[in-house]
Amino acid sequence: ELSAPDGVWFVTGNHEYYSGALQWLDWVRDAGWRPLVNEHAAIERSGDRLILGGVTDFRAERRLPEHRSDPAAAFAGAGQGARLLLAHQPKSVPQARGLDVALALCGHTHGGQYVPWNLLVEFFHPYVRGLNRDPDGAWVYVSRGTGYWGPPIRTGVPAELTLLTLRAV
């Protein structure tokens, strides 16, 4: 069981689309989590407003055309507030330029995981690990994750559980 004071939020990653994304979304809802499928939700505290904009996986439209990753749709009608983009792949971040995103939280790359995959990941993704600054001004955090893809190894890229504390400024 997973719970949080302001809800448990979910965005799809590439693997959900390999094995029935719509069924995964049903499962997530049944578990009490809130999926954000190119949509947003607002969290308000003490007069401050945080807008969570969640997008589908960057390549989702290959399996479900109606699931094209769309940050503009995710923030449509969101109004005022600090904007946080939840996107599995860092490739969604450039799509969000011009949308006043303050922070993007991503994963997918496993931080490069092992040689020579680390070289390919850096060639294909704008951000691979850690805290980065997008040319549009958004902060972008890419988690290395807790697991692995393919071979059960990691070379020079330890797994991580990330705890972020957000403060209104």
C-alpha positions in Angstrom: 0.0 0.0 0.0 1.3 3.4 -1.0 -0.1 6.7 0.3 1.0 10.3 0.5 -0.7 13.4 2.1 -1.4 15.0 -1.4 -2.1 11.7 -3.2 -0.1 9.2 -5.2 0.4 10.3 -8.8 1.4 8.2 -11.8 2.6 8.7 -15.4 3.0 5.9 -17.9 6.5 4.7 -19.0 7.5 2.7 -22.0 7.0 -0.7 -20.5 3.3 -0.1 -19.8 2.8 0.2 -23.5 4.5 -3.2 -24.2 1.9 -5.0 -22.0 -1.5 -3.3 -22.1 -1.3 0.4 -21.1 -5.0 0.7 -20.6 -5.1 -2.2 -18.3 -2.2 -0.8 -16.3 -4.1 2.5 -16.0 -7.1 0.6 -14.6 -4.9 -1.2 -12.1 -3.3 2.1 -11.0 -6.8 3.6 -10.5 -7.9 0.5 -8.6 -4.9 0.9 -6.3 -6.0 4.4 -5.4 -3.4 6.2 -7.4 -4.1 9.1 -9.8 -2.8 8.7 -13.3 -2.0 11.9 -15.2 -2.5 11.2 -18.9 -1.7 14.5 -20.6 -3.6 16.3 -17.9 -2.9 18.2 -14.7 -4.0 18.5 -11.1 -3.4 21.3 -8.6 -2.2 20.9 -5.0 -2.9 23.9 -2.8 -1.3 24.7 0.6 -1.3 27.9 2.6 -2.2 30.0 -0.5 0.5 28.4 -2.7 -0.4 26.3 -5.7 1.6 23.5 -7.3 0.4 22.3 -10.7 1.3 18.7 -11.5 1.3 18.1 -15.3 1.7 14.5 -16.3 2.4 13.3 -19.8 2.3 9.8 -21.3 5.5 8.1 -22.4 7.4 9.9 -25.2 6.9 6.9 -27.5 3.4 5.9 -26.4 1.7 6.9 -29.6 3.5 4.1 -31.4 1.2 1.7 -29.5 -1.8 3.9 -28.7 -2.0 6.9 -31.1 -4.4 8.8 -28.7 -1.6 8.7 -26.1 0.8 11.0 -27.8 2.9 12.8 -25.2 1.6 16.3 -25.0 2.8 18.7 -22.3 0.7 21.6 -23.8 -2.4 19.5 -23.3 -1.3 18.5 -19.8 -1.1 22.1 -18.7 -4.1 23.5 -20.7 -6.3 25.6 -18.5 -4.0 25.1 -15.4 -4.0 28.7 -14.4 -1.4 30.2 -12.0 1.0 28.2 -9.9 4.4 26.6 -9.9 4.4 24.0 -12.7 5.9 20.5 -12.2 6.1 18.2 -15.2 6.0 14.5 -14.6 7.4 12.7 -17.6 8.9 9.2 -17.8 11.4 10.1 -20.6 13.5 13.2 -20.5 12.7 13.6 -24.2 9.4 15.1 -23.2 11.1 18.1 -21.6 12.0 20.0 -24.8 8.3 19.6 -25.8 7.4 21.6 -22.7 9.4 24.6 -23.5 7.3 27.8 -23.4 4.9 26.3 -20.8 6.6 27.9 -17.8 7.6 24.6 -16.2 9.7 25.2 -13.1 10.7 21.5 -12.5 10.5 18.3 -14.5 10.9 14.9 -12.9 11.9 12.1 -15.2 13.5 8.6 -15.3 13.8 6.0 -18.1 17.5 6.2 -18.7 18.7 4.3 -15.6 21.5 6.9 -15.5 23.3 5.1 -18.3 23.4 1.8 -16.3 26.5 0.2 -17.9 29.1 0.5 -20.6 28.6 0.9 -23.6 24.9 1.7 -23.0 25.9 4.8 -21.1 27.3 6.3 -24.3 24.2 5.6 -26.3 21.9 7.0 -23.7 23.8 10.3 -23.6 23.5 10.5 -27.4 19.7 9.9 -27.6 18.5 11.8 -24.5 18.8 15.5 -23.6 19.4 14.6 -19.9 20.6 11.3 -18.4 20.9 11.6 -14.7 20.8 14.1 -11.8 19.9 17.7 -11.7 20.1 19.7 -15.0 19.0 23.1 -16.3 17.0 23.2 -19.5 17.7 26.1 -21.9 14.1 27.3 -21.2 15.0 27.7 -17.5 13.3 24.6 -16.1 15.1 22.4 -13.6 15.2 18.8 -14.8 15.8 15.9 -12.4 16.4 12.5 -13.9 16.4 9.6 -11.4 18.8 6.7 -12.0 16.1 4.5 -10.6 16.2 1.5 -8.3 16.4 -1.3 -10.9 17.9 -2.0 -14.2 17.0 -2.8 -17.8 18.3 -5.8 -19.6 21.3 -7.4 -17.8 21.1 -7.1 -14.0 24.2 -5.0 -13.7 25.1 -1.4 -13.1 28.6 0.0 -13.8 29.5 3.3 -12.1 25.8 4.3 -11.8 24.4 3.2 -8.5 20.7 2.8 -8.0 18.9 5.6 -6.1 15.8 6.5 -4.2 15.3 10.2 -4.5 13.6 12.4 -1.9 12.9 15.9 -3.0 11.5 18.7 -0.7 9.7 21.4 -2.6 9.3 24.8 -1.1 7.4 27.8 -2.2 9.6 30.8 -3.1 
